[in-house]
């Protein structure tokens, strides 16, 4: 389990993102710079395929987790999590 800030724990509870989904996101997700020395972790097409192949989450949980993102500090601490409603620019 990654280091979670208090803000990240609160946002996970508010947004209904379980710890298993966050772990899958951090393990399988794609990483892109988000600015300020932080990274955004999200599921792209390749990471979704790997997640489905390994069968880490069941169908409904996997669909919901694939719409999530996390902002991670340079030291590895998760700052916040949320649900994506639009594409992440590259």
C-alpha positions as CSV (number, residue, x, y, z in Angstrom):
1,X,0.0,0.0,0.0
2,X,1.3,3.4,-0.9
3,X,1.6,6.4,1.5
4,X,-1.6,8.3,1.5
5,X,-2.0,11.8,2.7
6,X,-5.0,12.7,4.9
7,X,-6.5,14.5,1.9
8,X,-6.2,11.4,-0.3
9,X,-7.9,9.2,2.4
10,X,-10.8,11.7,2.7
11,X,-11.2,11.9,-1.1
12,X,-11.2,8.1,-1.4
13,X,-14.0,7.9,1.0
14,X,-16.0,10.7,-0.5
15,X,-15.6,9.5,-4.0
16,X,-16.1,5.8,-3.3
17,X,-12.7,4.6,-4.5
18,X,-11.7,1.4,-2.6
19,X,-8.1,0.7,-1.6
20,X,-8.0,-2.3,-4.0
21,X,-8.8,0.0,-6.9
22,X,-6.1,2.4,-5.8
23,X,-3.6,-0.4,-5.5
24,X,-4.4,-1.7,-9.0
25,X,-4.2,1.9,-10.3
26,X,-0.7,2.4,-8.8
27,X,0.5,-1.0,-10.0
28,X,-0.9,-1.1,-13.5
29,X,-1.6,2.6,-14.4
30,X,0.2,4.8,-16.8
31,X,2.2,7.7,-15.4
32,X,2.5,11.2,-16.9
33,X,3.9,14.4,-15.5
34,X,1.2,16.6,-13.9
35,X,3.4,19.6,-13.2
36,X,5.1,20.8,-10.0
37,X,7.1,17.6,-9.6
38,X,3.9,15.5,-9.4
39,X,2.7,12.7,-11.6
40,X,-0.8,11.7,-12.6
41,X,-1.5,7.9,-12.7
42,X,-4.4,6.7,-14.8
43,X,-5.5,3.7,-16.9
44,X,-4.8,4.0,-20.6
45,X,-5.6,1.3,-23.1
46,X,-2.5,-0.7,-22.5
47,X,-2.8,-0.7,-18.7
48,X,-6.5,-1.7,-19.0
49,X,-5.6,-4.7,-21.1
50,X,-3.0,-5.8,-18.6
51,X,-5.5,-5.3,-15.7
52,X,-8.1,-7.4,-17.5
53,X,-5.5,-10.1,-18.4
54,X,-4.3,-10.5,-14.9
55,X,-7.9,-10.5,-13.5
56,X,-7.0,-8.3,-10.5
57,X,-10.5,-6.8,-10.1
58,X,-13.8,-8.3,-11.1
59,X,-15.8,-6.8,-14.0
60,X,-17.8,-4.0,-12.4
61,X,-14.9,-3.0,-10.0
62,X,-12.5,-3.0,-13.0
63,X,-14.8,-0.7,-15.0
64,X,-15.1,1.7,-12.2
65,X,-11.4,1.7,-11.4
66,X,-10.5,2.3,-15.0
67,X,-12.2,5.7,-14.7
68,X,-10.0,6.8,-11.7
69,X,-6.8,8.7,-11.4
70,X,-4.3,9.6,-8.7
71,X,-1.9,12.5,-8.2
72,X,1.4,11.2,-6.8
73,X,4.1,13.3,-5.2
74,X,7.7,12.8,-6.2
75,X,8.3,10.9,-2.9
76,X,5.6,8.4,-3.8
77,X,2.9,9.8,-1.5
78,X,-0.6,9.8,-3.0
79,X,-2.0,13.4,-2.8
80,X,-5.5,12.9,-4.1
81,X,-7.7,10.6,-6.1
82,X,-10.7,11.1,-8.3
83,X,-12.8,10.0,-11.3
84,X,-11.9,11.0,-14.8
85,X,-14.6,12.7,-16.9
86,X,-12.4,13.7,-19.8
87,X,-9.2,12.7,-21.6
88,X,-5.9,13.4,-20.0
89,X,-3.8,15.5,-22.3
90,X,-0.4,14.1,-23.4
